[in-house]
Amino acid sequence: MQKIHIVGLLVIMAAVAVFLTAADDVSTYASFDDAITSGNRVKISGALDLTKDMFYNPEKDPNYFSFYMEDMDGATKQVVLTQPKPQDFERAESVVVTGSMKEDIFVATEVLTKCPSKYKNEELMLSQDI
């Protein structure tokens, strides 16, 4: 085999590996019920349940943050994030968590928050002027 053939095979193998890794990514939103039944890694969109306590003690374990979230179907579950608490988390309008269910707790490996826009006040002021 020539060197060019070996290099070509390595490039093809790398492309296949990248494709398989990307195919494992979660692209549609699920609910807590879907996460329970599938047992797989899912992405859930919802809102923080501010009526229940959040727990974060960075001195004891900086990679443990617990909160409650309501999914789009209205189900509320405890979510445990295995990363530090995101900044301004309490101000989030909506939350997207990626992870899987372990018994009755959703263990998240990633959290995305949508915080209120800093331009909202400006939009309100402009609409009042009109």
Buried (B, 14 or more C-beta within 10 A) or exposed (E): EEEEEEEEEEEEEEEEEEEEEEEEEBEEBBBBEBBBEEEEBBBBBBBBBEEEEBEBEEEEEEEBBBBBBBBBEEBBBBBBBEEEBBEEBEEBEBBBBBBBBEEEEBBBEBBEBEBEEEEEEEEEEEEEEE
